[in-house]
Amino acid sequence: MRVFWLLALVPLVAAGCAGDEKDKSNPAPGPHDGLVAGAPVVLSPPNPNASPKDEDACIFMNHLGHFYVAWMSNRDGNDEIYVMRSSDGQFWSSPNRVTTSADADWYPTMLRHGGRYHMVWMRQTATTRTVWYNSSPDGITWNAANETPVTTGTQDDFVPHMIEIGGVLHVYFDSYARSGDGTRGLFHVQSTGYDMTGAVNGWTSPVEIASLNHATESDQLPYVIARPSGGYLMSFIRHTGSATAINGYLDPTSDINWATSSDGVTWTYGGAVMPEDGATDTIPALYIANGQETFSFMRGISAQPWIIDYDYSLVGSWPTGWVNVSLANGVNGWSSRVTPTLKTGTFLRVFVRASDLRLMLQVFTR
């Protein structure tokens, strides 16, 4: 029997993933008309693990206006990827397990293209971290036997992000072992074809994005979106912390950086989003609101992980225009991911609550 979770948003009758390839600039009215901005509410169902964690979420809306959330959870005793679906942002399906490996699976990115749902994520063994791929006909049913590696390196990890460009799936990730200079660098892989079901059946070898990689600092956590004006925008972090430590991205020197591209392959470095001020700025994402690109990232660590939203148009004027989402909500957290809805100016945000590692969902307007 399928269980549906009802989120009691006030007064709601009721994200990223990379999203859907269909143009939603002029969407038809749908079941999202009742979405009302309100306080964040718990999204992830109860986790029976002794040390529960529900993290690394992404969210997107498909061509029918259905929402999908993919995330990592240890609810079955191991770090696995799960998916939930909702048609209205209020009623959500029970968690559907995507991976079944004995190894740890983290950081999914999911999108729909060619009538099929595609996902990449990071898999960690005792000695390696690599990027993996699978696809699904409906975004809910996943066959673990069809999982295939995107990369075969030893440290291809934080954090794989995928976007569709001209019918090709592009995956961006960072790696220490591949960089060759003692730092972490950004790399890029493209799909080379699809089988009869629409699943990817081949990937290029990883290519370094040399134009963005610093010779003495680490570059990590790439996140890419299509720009309203054309081309693509990437956010990523740069820091002088440990390149080999799994939590090097939390170093106090970490700052949000940006770059642009006309094709998703050749990139031009833009600069830092804000000046270095000693605060940890990390785990970046991007979303579009009112035709404007917006950075969303975590600022601070320990007891003060704030989610910050900051418009790309204000780069160079920090701290003018920044929005401290966590202070406004009274909920500290990280890994903010945002998706539009069918209701104009209304968005869904999913993030991790710092106090107990639960996924939170919020409706907000811009």
Beta strands, then each sheet from edge to edge (+ up, - down):
strand 1: 4-6
strand 2: 19-20
strand 3: 41-42
strand 4: 54-61
strand 5: 67-73
strand 6: 80-86
strand 7: 91-93
strand 8: 96-97
strand 9: 104-113
strand 10: 116-124
strand 11: 129-136
strand 12: 148-149
strand 13: 161-165
strand 14: 168-175
strand 15: 185-194
strand 16: 200-203
strand 17: 207-208
strand 18: 218-226
strand 19: 232-239
strand 20: 255-261
strand 21: 267-272
strand 22: 281-289
strand 23: 292-299
strand 24: 306-311
strand 25: 323-324
strand 26: 333-340
strand 27: 346-353
strand 28: 358-365
sheet 1: 1+ 7-
sheet 2: 2+ 9+ 10- 11+ 12-
sheet 3: 3+ 28- 27+ 26-
sheet 4: 4+ 5- 6+ 8-
sheet 5: 13+ 14- 15+ 16-
sheet 6: 13+ 14- 15+ 17-
sheet 7: 18+ 19- 20+ 21-
sheet 8: 22+ 23- 24+ 25-
end
